Amino acid sequence: MTGPDPKAPAVAIVEDELPMRRFLRASLEAHGYRVLEAATLAEASIVVTSHSPSVVILDLGLPDGDGIVFLTRLREWTRVPVIVVSARGREDDKVRALDAGADDYLTKPFGVQELLARVRVALRHADRALVEAPVFTLGDLVIDFGRRVVTLAGHEVHLTPIEYRLLTFLAKHAGRVVTHQQILREVWGPSYATHAHYVRVHMAELRKKIEADPARPTLILTETGIGYRLREP
């Protein structure tokens, strides 16, 4: 019997419940991933710094501290994709995790296929971050970052500077949820962190220009109470 491919992506599981760790390990290894394990935040720090995993799956409720605090510290030195898995299903818990730097959030219990899909998205996003593509394509929508030109079905779309920054920020995080505060900080600046209505107003205008039916958007998806997600190519 051979072990996992040493070149396969490594996924670090930070979870104190042994049955859940076993479930995650079995699911991931069955699909070709290498798996690293940590039951505490102290162990997680060693695993991440020593092995540089491709993705981290992080539980928030750990015996030696809050996963949000760990995530915040992690983001000070690495952009490794982090998928939070937690029994905390409230919107404010999700927003806190995403604002702290999580790439995605899964509420327990969840299915294996959903987990694997989120891991694949995280890996693709990490690959895109390594090599910034000069052009982003999503169906008929094309963003040429170098020329700062947006086209839809071959026709140029005239966006305001705010709309362009909104769209490019979403494109650089395609497939991931971005919170209202993350959008405000990136597009308007830190002093606008409480002006959520700015996002709603300008997002509505952007949808009018790139969605076939702005009332039923298929490109920019709303994550109710949290933020938005641009559909992944």
Contacts in CASP RR format, 6 or more apart in sequence:
PFRMAT RR
TARGET T0000
AUTHOR 0000-0000-0000
METHOD contacts of the structure
MODEL  1
MTGPDPKAPAVAIVEDELPMRRFLRASLEAHGYRVLEAATLAEASIVVTS
HSPSVVILDLGLPDGDGIVFLTRLREWTRVPVIVVSARGREDDKVRALDA
GADDYLTKPFGVQELLARVRVALRHADRALVEAPVFTLGDLVIDFGRRVV
TLAGHEVHLTPIEYRLLTFLAKHAGRVVTHQQILREVWGPSYATHAHYVR
VHMAELRKKIEADPARPTLILTETGIGYRLREP
4 29 0 8 1.000
4 32 0 8 1.000
4 33 0 8 1.000
4 34 0 8 1.000
4 35 0 8 1.000
5 32 0 8 1.000
5 34 0 8 1.000
6 34 0 8 1.000
8 32 0 8 1.000
8 33 0 8 1.000
8 34 0 8 1.000
9 33 0 8 1.000
9 34 0 8 1.000
9 53 0 8 1.000
9 54 0 8 1.000
9 55 0 8 1.000
9 123 0 8 1.000
10 33 0 8 1.000
10 34 0 8 1.000
10 35 0 8 1.000
10 36 0 8 1.000
10 51 0 8 1.000
10 52 0 8 1.000
10 53 0 8 1.000
10 54 0 8 1.000
10 55 0 8 1.000
11 28 0 8 1.000
11 33 0 8 1.000
11 34 0 8 1.000
11 35 0 8 1.000
11 36 0 8 1.000
11 53 0 8 1.000
11 54 0 8 1.000
11 55 0 8 1.000
11 56 0 8 1.000
11 57 0 8 1.000
11 119 0 8 1.000
12 35 0 8 1.000
12 36 0 8 1.000
12 37 0 8 1.000
12 38 0 8 1.000
12 44 0 8 1.000
12 47 0 8 1.000
12 48 0 8 1.000
12 51 0 8 1.000
12 53 0 8 1.000
12 55 0 8 1.000
12 56 0 8 1.000
12 57 0 8 1.000
13 21 0 8 1.000
13 24 0 8 1.000
13 25 0 8 1.000
13 28 0 8 1.000
13 35 0 8 1.000
13 36 0 8 1.000
13 37 0 8 1.000
13 38 0 8 1.000
13 57 0 8 1.000
14 38 0 8 1.000
14 41 0 8 1.000
14 43 0 8 1.000
14 44 0 8 1.000
14 47 0 8 1.000
14 56 0 8 1.000
14 57 0 8 1.000
14 58 0 8 1.000
14 59 0 8 1.000
14 62 0 8 1.000
14 70 0 8 1.000
15 21 0 8 1.000
15 24 0 8 1.000
15 37 0 8 1.000
15 38 0 8 1.000
15 39 0 8 1.000
15 57 0 8 1.000
15 59 0 8 1.000
15 85 0 8 1.000
16 39 0 8 1.000
16 40 0 8 1.000
16 59 0 8 1.000
16 61 0 8 1.000
16 62 0 8 1.000
16 63 0 8 1.000
17 59 0 8 1.000
18 39 0 8 1.000
20 59 0 8 1.000
20 108 0 8 1.000
21 37 0 8 1.000
21 39 0 8 1.000
24 35 0 8 1.000
24 57 0 8 1.000
24 115 0 8 1.000
25 35 0 8 1.000
25 37 0 8 1.000
27 112 0 8 1.000
27 115 0 8 1.000
27 116 0 8 1.000
28 35 0 8 1.000
28 116 0 8 1.000
28 119 0 8 1.000
29 35 0 8 1.000
31 116 0 8 1.000
33 119 0 8 1.000
36 47 0 8 1.000
36 51 0 8 1.000
36 53 0 8 1.000
37 47 0 8 1.000
38 44 0 8 1.000
38 46 0 8 1.000
38 47 0 8 1.000
39 62 0 8 1.000
39 63 0 8 1.000
40 62 0 8 1.000
40 63 0 8 1.000
40 64 0 8 1.000
41 62 0 8 1.000
41 64 0 8 1.000
41 65 0 8 1.000
41 67 0 8 1.000
41 70 0 8 1.000
42 64 0 8 1.000
44 56 0 8 1.000
44 58 0 8 1.000
44 62 0 8 1.000
44 70 0 8 1.000
45 70 0 8 1.000
47 53 0 8 1.000
48 56 0 8 1.000
48 74 0 8 1.000
48 78 0 8 1.000
48 80 0 8 1.000
52 80 0 8 1.000
53 80 0 8 1.000
54 80 0 8 1.000
54 81 0 8 1.000
54 123 0 8 1.000
54 126 0 8 1.000
55 80 0 8 1.000
55 81 0 8 1.000
55 82 0 8 1.000
55 83 0 8 1.000
55 119 0 8 1.000
55 122 0 8 1.000
55 123 0 8 1.000
55 126 0 8 1.000
56 74 0 8 1.000
56 80 0 8 1.000
56 81 0 8 1.000
56 82 0 8 1.000
56 83 0 8 1.000
57 82 0 8 1.000
57 83 0 8 1.000
57 85 0 8 1.000
57 115 0 8 1.000
57 119 0 8 1.000
58 67 0 8 1.000
58 70 0 8 1.000
58 71 0 8 1.000
58 82 0 8 1.000
58 83 0 8 1.000
58 84 0 8 1.000
58 85 0 8 1.000
58 102 0 8 1.000
59 67 0 8 1.000
59 84 0 8 1.000
59 85 0 8 1.000
59 86 0 8 1.000
60 66 0 8 1.000
60 67 0 8 1.000
60 68 0 8 1.000
60 84 0 8 1.000
60 86 0 8 1.000
60 88 0 8 1.000
60 93 0 8 1.000
60 97 0 8 1.000
61 67 0 8 1.000
61 86 0 8 1.000
62 70 0 8 1.000
68 96 0 8 1.000
68 97 0 8 1.000
68 100 0 8 1.000
71 82 0 8 1.000
71 84 0 8 1.000
71 97 0 8 1.000
71 100 0 8 1.000
71 101 0 8 1.000
71 102 0 8 1.000
72 100 0 8 1.000
72 101 0 8 1.000
74 80 0 8 1.000
74 82 0 8 1.000
75 100 0 8 1.000
75 101 0 8 1.000
79 126 0 8 1.000
79 129 0 8 1.000
80 126 0 8 1.000
81 103 0 8 1.000
81 104 0 8 1.000
81 122 0 8 1.000
81 123 0 8 1.000
81 125 0 8 1.000
81 126 0 8 1.000
82 101 0 8 1.000
82 102 0 8 1.000
82 103 0 8 1.000
82 104 0 8 1.000
83 102 0 8 1.000
83 103 0 8 1.000
83 104 0 8 1.000
83 105 0 8 1.000
83 106 0 8 1.000
83 115 0 8 1.000
83 118 0 8 1.000
83 119 0 8 1.000
83 122 0 8 1.000
84 97 0 8 1.000
84 102 0 8 1.000
84 104 0 8 1.000
84 105 0 8 1.000
84 106 0 8 1.000
85 105 0 8 1.000
85 106 0 8 1.000
85 107 0 8 1.000
85 108 0 8 1.000
85 110 0 8 1.000
85 115 0 8 1.000
86 93 0 8 1.000
86 97 0 8 1.000
86 105 0 8 1.000
86 106 0 8 1.000
86 107 0 8 1.000
86 108 0 8 1.000
87 107 0 8 1.000
87 108 0 8 1.000
88 107 0 8 1.000
89 107 0 8 1.000
91 224 0 8 1.000
91 225 0 8 1.000
91 226 0 8 1.000
94 105 0 8 1.000
94 226 0 8 1.000
95 179 0 8 1.000
95 181 0 8 1.000
95 225 0 8 1.000
95 226 0 8 1.000
97 105 0 8 1.000
98 105 0 8 1.000
98 177 0 8 1.000
98 178 0 8 1.000
98 179 0 8 1.000
98 182 0 8 1.000
98 226 0 8 1.000
99 179 0 8 1.000
99 181 0 8 1.000
99 182 0 8 1.000
103 122 0 8 1.000
103 125 0 8 1.000
103 176 0 8 1.000
104 118 0 8 1.000
104 121 0 8 1.000
104 122 0 8 1.000
104 176 0 8 1.000
104 177 0 8 1.000
105 177 0 8 1.000
106 114 0 8 1.000
106 115 0 8 1.000
106 118 0 8 1.000
121 175 0 8 1.000
121 176 0 8 1.000
121 232 0 8 1.000
124 232 0 8 1.000
125 173 0 8 1.000
125 174 0 8 1.000
125 175 0 8 1.000
125 176 0 8 1.000
128 172 0 8 1.000
128 174 0 8 1.000
132 145 0 8 1.000
133 145 0 8 1.000
134 144 0 8 1.000
134 145 0 8 1.000
134 146 0 8 1.000
135 142 0 8 1.000
135 143 0 8 1.000
135 144 0 8 1.000
135 145 0 8 1.000
136 142 0 8 1.000
136 143 0 8 1.000
136 145 0 8 1.000
136 171 0 8 1.000
136 174 0 8 1.000
136 233 0 8 1.000
137 143 0 8 1.000
137 233 0 8 1.000
138 171 0 8 1.000
138 174 0 8 1.000
138 219 0 8 1.000
138 230 0 8 1.000
138 231 0 8 1.000
138 232 0 8 1.000
138 233 0 8 1.000
139 233 0 8 1.000
140 152 0 8 1.000
140 153 0 8 1.000
140 154 0 8 1.000
141 150 0 8 1.000
141 151 0 8 1.000
141 152 0 8 1.000
141 210 0 8 1.000
141 219 0 8 1.000
142 150 0 8 1.000
142 151 0 8 1.000
142 152 0 8 1.000
142 154 0 8 1.000
143 149 0 8 1.000
143 150 0 8 1.000
143 167 0 8 1.000
143 168 0 8 1.000
143 171 0 8 1.000
144 150 0 8 1.000
144 151 0 8 1.000
145 168 0 8 1.000
148 164 0 8 1.000
149 156 0 8 1.000
150 156 0 8 1.000
150 157 0 8 1.000
150 159 0 8 1.000
150 164 0 8 1.000
150 167 0 8 1.000
150 210 0 8 1.000
151 157 0 8 1.000
152 209 0 8 1.000
152 210 0 8 1.000
157 209 0 8 1.000
157 210 0 8 1.000
158 209 0 8 1.000
159 167 0 8 1.000
159 206 0 8 1.000
159 209 0 8 1.000
160 205 0 8 1.000
162 187 0 8 1.000
162 188 0 8 1.000
162 202 0 8 1.000
163 202 0 8 1.000
163 205 0 8 1.000
163 206 0 8 1.000
163 209 0 8 1.000
165 186 0 8 1.000
165 187 0 8 1.000
166 183 0 8 1.000
166 187 0 8 1.000
166 199 0 8 1.000
166 202 0 8 1.000
166 203 0 8 1.000
166 206 0 8 1.000
167 206 0 8 1.000
167 210 0 8 1.000
169 178 0 8 1.000
169 183 0 8 1.000
169 186 0 8 1.000
169 187 0 8 1.000
170 178 0 8 1.000
170 220 0 8 1.000
170 228 0 8 1.000
170 229 0 8 1.000
170 230 0 8 1.000
171 230 0 8 1.000
173 230 0 8 1.000
174 230 0 8 1.000
174 231 0 8 1.000
174 232 0 8 1.000
174 233 0 8 1.000
175 229 0 8 1.000
175 230 0 8 1.000
175 231 0 8 1.000
175 232 0 8 1.000
176 229 0 8 1.000
177 223 0 8 1.000
177 226 0 8 1.000
177 227 0 8 1.000
177 228 0 8 1.000
177 229 0 8 1.000
178 227 0 8 1.000
178 228 0 8 1.000
178 229 0 8 1.000
179 226 0 8 1.000
179 227 0 8 1.000
180 196 0 8 1.000
180 199 0 8 1.000
180 226 0 8 1.000
180 227 0 8 1.000
181 193 0 8 1.000
183 199 0 8 1.000
183 227 0 8 1.000
183 228 0 8 1.000
184 192 0 8 1.000
184 193 0 8 1.000
184 195 0 8 1.000
184 196 0 8 1.000
184 198 0 8 1.000
184 199 0 8 1.000
185 192 0 8 1.000
185 193 0 8 1.000
187 199 0 8 1.000
188 195 0 8 1.000
188 198 0 8 1.000
192 198 0 8 1.000
199 227 0 8 1.000
199 228 0 8 1.000
203 220 0 8 1.000
203 228 0 8 1.000
204 214 0 8 1.000
206 220 0 8 1.000
207 214 0 8 1.000
207 217 0 8 1.000
207 219 0 8 1.000
207 220 0 8 1.000
208 214 0 8 1.000
210 219 0 8 1.000
210 220 0 8 1.000
211 217 0 8 1.000
211 218 0 8 1.000
211 219 0 8 1.000
211 220 0 8 1.000
212 218 0 8 1.000
218 231 0 8 1.000
219 230 0 8 1.000
219 231 0 8 1.000
220 228 0 8 1.000
220 229 0 8 1.000
220 230 0 8 1.000
220 231 0 8 1.000
221 228 0 8 1.000
221 229 0 8 1.000
221 230 0 8 1.000
221 231 0 8 1.000
222 228 0 8 1.000
223 229 0 8 1.000
END
